Amino acid sequence: MIALSTPQSEIAPSHATQISSSNIKQLAQQSGDYDGRELISDPEQSRRFFLLQAKFPVVFVPFINELKKLGPEAYDILLNMKTFMQNLPRGFRDYDVSPDDPQDIYLLSDLCLYAPRDEDGEGGFYVPKGHHGRIIPNESNTFCVQWRYEYDGWSFLGRVLEHAARISPTDVIVEEIISLISTALRSLENYAAMDMLESLCTKLRLEDDVINIIGNVLTNAMQRKNVNVSVAAIDFFTALIPVLPHKVWEFLSNSNLLDRNGQGGMAAFILSSVEIISGDYRFTLAVIQMVNVLVKDAVIGKFSTLIEPEVRTNVLLQFARHLTNIYESFLYWKYEDLAHRLDIAISISDLFSSLLLAVYGIDEATDGIKKINGVLVPASQHMLDRFLVSESKNLRCIQPIIGSIEASTRSLQWTADPELLNRNYEWIEAALVFAEKLTRVRTLVKRAPSQLERKLFGLAPALTQLFVRENVLRFRIMKLLNSMVDSEWDGTQAPSLLAHLGPGSSVTFVNALNKALESKRDMNTQNEIANFASVVFSTKQQGLSILLLTGKELGTDSGEGTKDREAAASLVQALEKKAEQFAELPVELSVNILECIALAQNSRATAVFESKKNRDFLTKIFEILDRGTGGRISGLESTDTIIRFCFNALLAARAVQLCAVQLHKSVRDSVESKSIVDYFVKSDNLAKLADTAFQIQGYRASLHGNLHRNFDKKWPMAKLIRFQKTSISQKQYGPSYKYDLGMMDDIFSIDPIWIGYRSEIVQANLNLSLIDAQSHLFQAWWLLIAALLEHAESDSKLLKALEQTAIQCLQINLDEGIMAPLFVPIVNDRSQLAFVITQTLHAISTAAGGKQIFDFAKILSLAWAFISSVDVDFPQALTDRNTETYRPLLRILLVCIRALKGKKADSSLSQIISGILENIVSKAFMILGPDALEAFDESKGQPGAHALNQSAEDMLLVTSLLRDCLNIDGVL
């Protein structure tokens, strides 16, 4: 016969059955079957674990709790259980006693350890006859036996959970089993997690599984307002997302956890009817954590066909609505544990920041749900609608951000608990990050200026106080201020940060910035200070520009009313002093400081207050230029070598830019201008440094071409160009410079072929870093050459160097051509620079009555060779109106032809002029003629000046070229 045991009779709380540990200890000496002992280093803890394992499942919950501490090892231990302890059913006699040991028994028939289901007779656990067990004395006088029986403990737990969930879904056993499953899911690899889930289902009905059971448990627990079980169930679904995401999305889309059809959801019901009353918010925190993982899965699982995008979109939108409602009111709730208040604030702020970055950090050109992370777009748009209102007087949604800053001005030392204090700092930092992201996204998506930004400007004095007092928050404060002054205000005047700071706070702020620059640590904050000042000098914050430049506010004087007022030092002078230590600074910091100084010297503020000349600083600039960029580079070097070259090139660019600005502002033949001109001309530095500056090295055309083609073929719905970072993403030279490698890892890492593509993405990002750095260097040299032209009239050596520069620009264009669309602006700028130089040389030569002789024939031949090349493709360029490509070249041709007027044409010049007439003039008349004539006719019929269209302007240029070509002696 088979003896039956009721399902719960052998499972007891930890105190229900007092079993003799001495007997269990004897078993330990006889058996080495209990794996857990080797996993626990502490002898006492090891002994405790073994005893609990031996007593399972009579002692149930304590063993489950111990298993949760073991991480992934718990899976194997429970999978291969060796014993099963049981209180024998009353009246059971189908066993016999071993003649050698009166405590050792063996079964004469099968014994049911856990009863099957009534409805189908399945799901039971049985010990077959013949198995041995040992009688364990206990204080309750029950007949307790430890059977030596191997079984799958996960299968057993699945059956126990099924039964317990049916008769008592809020029982502690249900909570602990679900909690153990969640812990195991997080610690196991996916394949082992799937095996565990299958084991849990082996004794269940065919139409059921453990996920459905726990879903029903969650529904029942929420209806009964049982927070403990509800939290355990939410935690399970959170842990399940990386393993079986489609199951979680399917459950959430059909569950009553979220608001459906305006009827409200159980998440809001538990919050309002239980948590706000009790002051315990574990359930809400569990929901926030689940949403956080769902957002990550929505990115990772973009290409999953198991989940409809609409399901993800709707679920995330409902959660976004729920969490924004929480965010606008959590400050006013009752809390039994203040940590919950901070946890809600931090977790929601971080979640919202990451969601904005996922949506708006890439794929700028695509709108709406068609974006790479389009399933997140409705949720993010809901957030923007709530947080970036422009006119509404309801500011509750932004109050947590504003309130965190306002409260911090009073004191952050509001508790003696160091953990709570650290969490409070984390909350303020999270609020600052979220505010910065909102500000940058608002500009990116071209929304109207928001009430949040106006409030943030109003909090400028509070931010100043916080910056002065709290070193750990300085970096984030500067990031936020940077985003505020860098934002666009839709044609309206941006708020004045200086006006909002007021006289006292503004001086305190500038002095605090200066003091922060003195530190030899916290280079990140110093970088942001330099970036902030650069933005101020580049925008309409003119009053603040003057204060940063001079340490004085516009309109202040040294009268009696200012004697007691704190004086500010010039931030620019502090930056110059810092820059003099460039050899000891991180190169990125040196780059940002020099850029800031250059912008400061070139800003309108210097027209009000002239900065003090710093000879030592200029000497340091020359030292930077002497270091160069590190020589030639192929683009195939190591990552570190390429990044170092990039920053060295960028540092050299900023040094050249500073020289250009200083030269442009200097009086001709002044000490400053002479020192700069002498540096570049007398030592032949202009030729040596320009050689590497004008030529872009290391571009790997085949890498980019093959990568784009192969990537777009592999993932046609997510083309490579869509992963380019936007202005709200940090772009730093290196493996993730242009294409967001982190985002691509999230999306594509599940595809085995991604490994190969990833290495190419890294190489492409490094190569684009290289090109960008050199582009900045070339642009800086462009400015320097333009400035040198202003001082070149009486310096024959400088004029010859500039002539060689024009030839060099055209020769590089001719030799390299247009390697990729990326290089079109650089090629055009080279041509434009060559034209500016040529025009200046012609003007100087004309003014000198021909005493200054320049090689206009050489410049003409190079310009002609390039404009007639396939790279320019002049007829097509005319048709496409690529004026920036062909116009500088046409102007060079015109200037050179005029310079050669009066000279008899040799065979070479005649051939060039013939080519100009045949391939430039005739084709321009053919392509532009009709449109130009129409423009001329329209201008005749209108009184006064009338702007001509591009075709007409080009026709005037070509006509002048035709006339001057015909005036060359020997052409006709």
LOVOFI-777406 format. One record per residue (C-alpha): residue in one letter; x, y, z. Coordinates in steps of 0.25 Angstrom, whole numbers, plus 5000, padded with zeros to 4 digits. Layout:
BEGIN
AXYZ/...
//
This chain:
BEGIN
M500050005000/I500450154998/A500350235011/L499950385008/S500450505015/T499650635014/P500450745007/Q500650835018/S500850735030/E502350715028/I502650865026/A502750935039/P503351075043/S504651075050/H504151055064/A503150955062/T503950825062/Q505050815072/I505950705066/S507150655073/S508450715067/S509350615073/N508650505065/I508850595053/K510350615056/Q510450465057/L509950455043/A510950565039/Q512050475043/Q511550355035/S511250435022/G511950535013/D510750565004/Y510450705009/D511150794999/G510850925006/R511850905017/E513050925008/L512451065003/I512451125017/S513751165023/D513251195037/P513151055044/E511951095052/Q511151145040/S511551025033/R511050935044/R509751015044/F509550995029/F509750845030/L508750835041/L507750915034/Q507950835021/A507850705029/K506450745035/F505850795022/P504650805019/V504250785033/V504950915037/F504650985024/V504851145025/P506251145032/F506851055021/I506251135010/N506851265016/E508251195017/L508151155003/K507951304999/K509251335004/L510051234996/G509851304982/P509951204970/E510351094978/A508951084984/Y508451034971/D509350904971/I509050874985/L507550884984/L507650804971/N508350684977/M507650674990/K508150544997/T507150535009/F505750565012/M505250575027/Q503850545030/N502850525041/L502250385038/P500750375036/R500050325048/G499750175047/F500850155036/R501450015039/D502049975025/Y503449975029/D504449885037/V505649915046/S507049875042/P507549765051/D508949835052/D508349975057/P507049995063/Q506950135058/D507150095044/I505850055036/Y505550015022/L504250025014/L503349905011/S502449985002/D502550124995/L502350245004/C501750374999/L502550495004/Y501650594998/A500250574994/P499750584979/R498650674975/D497250634977/E496750674963/D497750584955/G498550504965/E499850554960/G500950644966/G501250544978/F502650514983/Y502950364987/V504050284994/P504150144987/K504050024996/G505449975000/H505950115003/H506650135017/G506350245027/R506850275041/I505950305053/I506250435059/P505750455073/N505050585076/E504350655087/S502950655081/N502850505082/T502550495067/F503150385059/C504250465051/V505050395040/Q506150445031/W506050365018/R507250345010/Y506550384997/E507150464985/Y506150564979/D506150694971/G505850804982/W505450904972/S504350814967/F503850794981/L503850944984/G503050964971/R501950864976/V501950924990/L501851064984/E500651014975/H499950964987/A500251074997/A499851184987/R498451114985/I498151095000/S498951215006/P499551304996/T500051405006/D500751305015/V502151325019/I502551195012/V502051254999/E502851385001/E504151305004/I504051204992/I503851324983/S504951404989/L505951284988/I505551264973/S505851414971/T507151404977/A507551284969/L507051354956/R508051464959/S509251384962/L509151274951/E509551284936/N508251284927/Y508451134923/A508451094938/A507351184941/M506451124930/D506750984936/M506351034949/L505051084944/E504750954937/S505050874950/L504050964957/C503050924947/T503250774946/K502150734957/L501150844952/R499950824943/L500350824928/E499550954926/D500251024937/D501651074941/V502251144952/I502251284945/N500751274945/I500651224959/I501451344964/G500651444955/N499451394962/V500051404976/L500451544973/T498951574969/N498451514981/A499451574990/M499151714985/Q497651694986/R497951655001/K498851765003/N499951675007/V501251755004/N502251645008/V501751544998/S501551654987/V502951704989/A503451564987/A502651544975/I503051674968/D504451644971/F504351504964/F503751574952/T504951674952/A505951554953/L505251484942/I505351594932/P506751564927/V506451414926/L505051414920/P504651554917/H503451524908/K502751454920/V502951574928/W502451674918/E501251584915/F500851574929/L500951724931/S500151754919/N499051664924/S499151694939/N498451794948/L499751844953/L499651964944/D498452054941/R497552004930/N496452074923/G496552184934/Q496152094945/G497452104953/G498452004956/M498851914968/A500151984969/A499452114971/F498452044980/I499551984989/L500252114990/S499052204994/S498352105003/V499552035010/E500852095008/I500552245010/I499752205023/S500852115028/G502052195024/D502652065018/Y502952075003/R503651945000/F502651904989/T502752044982/L504252024982/A504151884977/V503251944965/I504252054962/Q505451944962/M504551864952/V504351984943/N505852014943/V506151864938/L504951874928/V505552004922/K506851934920/D506151814914/A505451904904/V506751944899/I507451804899/G506251734893/K506051834882/F506051724872/S505251614879/T504151564871/L503451504884/I502951634889/E502151734881/P502651874881/E501251924885/V501351834897/R502651894902/T502152034898/N500852034906/V501451964918/L502552064919/L501652184917/Q500752134928/F501952124937/A502452264933/R501052324937/H501152244951/L502552284954/T502352434950/N501152434959/I501952374970/Y503152474968/E502252594969/S501652554982/F502652464990/L503252584997/Y501952605005/W501752465010/K501952405024/Y503152315025/E503552215036/D504852195030/L505452325024/A506352235015/H505152205007/R504952355004/L506352364999/D506252234991/I505052274984/A505652404980/I506952344975/S506352224968/I505352304960/S506252424957/D507352324952/L506352244944/F505752364937/S507152414934/S507552284927/L506252274920/L506552414914/L507952374910/A507452244903/V506452324895/Y507152454892/G508652414893/I508652354879/D507852354866/E507552504866/A507052514851/T505952414854/D504652454860/G503652384869/I503552234871/K504352214859/K505552244867/I506552134870/N505952124884/G504552164879/V503852084890/L504352174900/V503852304893/P502452314898/A502952294912/S504052404910/Q503052494903/H502152484915/M503252524924/L503652644916/D502152684916/R502152684931/F503552734934/L503752834923/V502452914924/S502653054919/E501453134924/S500653044934/K500653094949/N500652944954/L502052924958/R501852804967/C502652714957/I503852794957/Q503752824972/P504652704976/I505852764968/I505652904973/G505352854987/S506652774988/I507452894984/E506752994993/A506852895005/S508352875003/T508553025005/R508153015019/S508952885023/L509252745018/Q509652705033/W508252675037/T508552535042/A509652465050/D509452345042/P510552335032/E509852245022/L508652335022/L509552455020/N510252385008/R508952355002/N508452495003/Y509752544995/E509352434985/W507952494984/I508452634982/E509452584971/A508352504964/A507452624964/L508552714958/V508852604947/F507352594944/A507152744943/E508352754934/K507852644925/L506452714924/T507152844920/R507952784909/V506852704904/R505952824903/T506952894894/L507152774886/V505652754883/K505452904881/R504352914892/A504053054898/P504853094910/S504253034922/Q503853074936/L504852974941/E506053054935/R505453184940/K505453134954/L506853074952/F507353214949/G506653274961/L507353164969/A508753214965/P509053274978/A508653144985/L509553064975/T510653154978/Q510553124993/L510552984990/F511752994981/V512553064992/R512152975003/E512052834997/N513252784989/V512652654985/L511552724978/R512352824970/F512552744957/R511052724956/I510752874959/M511652914948/K511052814938/L509652874942/L510153024941/N510852984927/S509552934922/M508753054927/V509553154920/D509753074907/S508253054905/E507553124894/W506353214897/D505553214884/G506053354879/T505753414893/Q506753474902/A507353364911/P507253394926/S508553464931/L509253374941/L509953494947/A508653564950/H508153444957/L509353424965/G509353564970/P510553644974/G510953564987/S510753424981/S511453454968/V512753504974/T512653384984/F512453294972/V513553344964/N514553334976/A514053194978/L514353154964/N515753214965/K515953134978/A515553004972/L516553024961/E517653034971/S517452884975/K518352774970/R517152684970/D515752674965/M516152704950/N514752664946/T514252794953/Q515352874947/N514952824933/E513552864935/I513953004941/A514753024928/N513552974919/F512653064927/A513453184925/S513653154910/V512153144908/V511953284916/F512953354907/S512253284894/T510853324898/K510053454902/Q510453454916/Q511253574914/G511153624929/L511653494934/S512753494923/I513253624928/L513253574943/L514053444939/L515053524931/T515353644940/G514753604954/K513853734953/E512453754949/L512153844938/G511853984944/T512553964958/D513554054962/S514454074974/G513654174982/E513254174996/G512054084994/T512953964989/K514053965000/D513353865009/R512953774997/E513753654995/A514653664982/A514753554972/A515953514964/S515953494949/L515653344946/V516353364933/Q517653404940/A517453284949/L517353194937/E518553254930/K519353224943/K518753084943/A519153064928/E520553104931/Q520652964938/F520252894926/A521352794927/E520752744940/L519252744936/P518452644929/V518452684914/E516952694913/L516952794924/S518052874917/V517252874905/N515952924911/I516753034919/L517353084906/E516053084898/C515453164909/I516553264909/A516553284894/L515053304895/A515153404906/Q516253484898/N515353484886/S514053514893/R513353654893/A513653664908/T515053694905/A514653824898/V514153874912/F515353824920/E516653794914/S517353674921/K518753684926/K519853634916/N520453514921/R521853494914/D522153364922/F520753304918/L521153334903/T522453264905/K521753144910/I520853144898/F522153134889/E522653024898/I521352944895/L521552974880/D522952924881/R522552794886/G521652764874/T520652654872/G521552534872/G521952524858/R521352444847/I520252344850/S519552244841/G518352214849/L518752064851/E519452094864/S518952054878/T517752114885/D518652184895/T519552244884/I518452294876/I517752354888/R519052424892/F519252474878/C517852534878/F517952614890/N519352664887/A518752704873/L517552774880/L518552844890/A519352894879/A518152944872/R517753024885/A519153084885/V519053124871/Q517653184873/L518253264885/C519353314876/A518353354865/V517453424875/Q518653504881/L519153534867/H517853584862/K517653674874/S519053724874/V519553854868/R520453834856/D521853834860/S521553834875/V522353744884/E521353634885/S521153624870/K522653624867/S522853514877/I521753424870/V522153464856/D523653434859/Y523353304866/F522653254853/V523453314842/K524953334847/S525053194852/D524253134840/N523253084849/L522153124840/A522653024829/K522952914839/L521752924847/A520752944836/D521252824829/T520552734839/A519452834841/F518852844827/Q518952694824/I517952604830/Q518752474833/G518252334836/Y516852324830/R516452184828/A515452194816/S515352044814/L515052024829/H513852124829/G513352074815/N513351934818/L512751954833/H511552034828/R511251944817/N511351814825/F510651874837/D509551934830/K509351794822/K509351714835/W508451814843/P507651894832/M506651944842/A507752004851/K508752064842/L510152104847/I509952254845/R508752254855/F509652214866/Q510452344865/K510452424878/T509552544880/S509952674888/I509452614901/S510352494901/Q511852514905/K512752504893/Q514152474897/Y515352434888/G515452284889/P514652154886/S513252214888/Y513552344882/K512552354870/Y511652234871/D511152204884/L511852074888/G511152054901/M509752064895/M510151964883/D510751864893/D509351864900/I508551844887/F509451754879/S510251674890/I509251554889/D509651534875/P510951444874/I511451524862/W511451654869/I512851624874/G513451644861/Y512651764858/R512951824871/S514451824869/E514251904856/I513352004863/V514452024873/Q515452044861/A514452144854/N514252224867/L515752234869/N515952274854/L514852374855/S515552434868/L516852444860/I516152524848/D515352614858/A516652654865/Q517352684853/S516152764847/H516252854860/L517752874857/F517452914843/Q516353014847/A517253074857/W518353094846/W517353154837/L517153264848/L518553274850/I518953294835/A517753394834/A518353474846/L519753464840/L519253534827/E518953654835/H520353674839/A521053624826/E521053744817/S522553784820/D523053654824/S523653584812/K523953454819/L522553444824/L521953474811/K522853364804/A522453264815/L520953304813/E521153284798/Q521653144801/T520453114810/A519453144799/I520253054789/Q520252954800/C518752954802/L518452934788/Q519552834786/I518952754797/N517552764792/L518052714778/D518852594784/E517752544794/G516552584787/I515252574795/M515452434802/A514052434808/P512852534810/L513452554824/F514652624817/V513852724808/P513852834818/I515352824821/V515652824806/N514752944804/D515453014815/R516752984809/S516353044796/Q515753164803/L517053194811/A517853184798/F516853284792/V517053384804/I518553374803/T518553384788/Q517653514789/T518553574799/L519853544792/H519253604779/A518753734787/I520153754793/S520853724780/T519953824773/A520153934784/A521653914783/G521653934768/G522053794764/K523353794773/Q522753684781/I522853554772/F522053434775/D521853304768/F520353334763/A520653234751/K520853124761/I519653154769/L518853164756/S519253034751/L518952964764/A517553024765/W517252994751/A517752844753/F516852834765/I515552894759/S515652814747/S515852684755/V514852574757/D514852604771/V514252744769/D513452704756/F513152844753/P511952824744/Q511252734755/A511652834766/L510952944758/T509752864756/D509652824771/R510052974775/N511252924783/T511753074784/E512653054795/T513452954787/Y513653024774/R513453174777/P514853184785/L515553114773/L514853214763/R515253334771/I516753274771/L516653264756/L516153404755/V517153464764/C518353394758/I517953424743/R517853574748/A519253564754/L519753504741/K519153614733/G520253684724/K521053564723/K521153484710/A520553344711/D521453234710/S521053094705/S520653054719/L519853174722/S519153164709/Q518753024711/I518153064725/I517353174719/S516853094708/G516352994718/I515753094726/L514953154714/E514553014710/N514252944723/I513853054732/V513353174725/S512553094714/K511952994724/A511553104734/F510853184723/M510153054719/I509753014733/L509553144740/G509153234728/P507553224728/D507453234743/A508453354744/L507753424732/E506353414739/A506953474752/F507653594744/D506253624737/E505553624751/S506553714757/K506353814745/G504953824748/Q505053864763/P505553994768/G506754004777/A507753894781/H507353754779/A508053624784/L508353534772/N508253384773/Q509453294774/S509353264759/A509453414756/E510553434765/D511353314759/M511053364745/L511653504749/L512953434754/V513053344742/T512853464733/S513953534740/L514853414738/L514553414723/R514853554721/D516153544729/C516553424721/L516353494708/N517253604713/I518453514714/D519453554704/G519553434694/V518253374696/L517553434684/
//
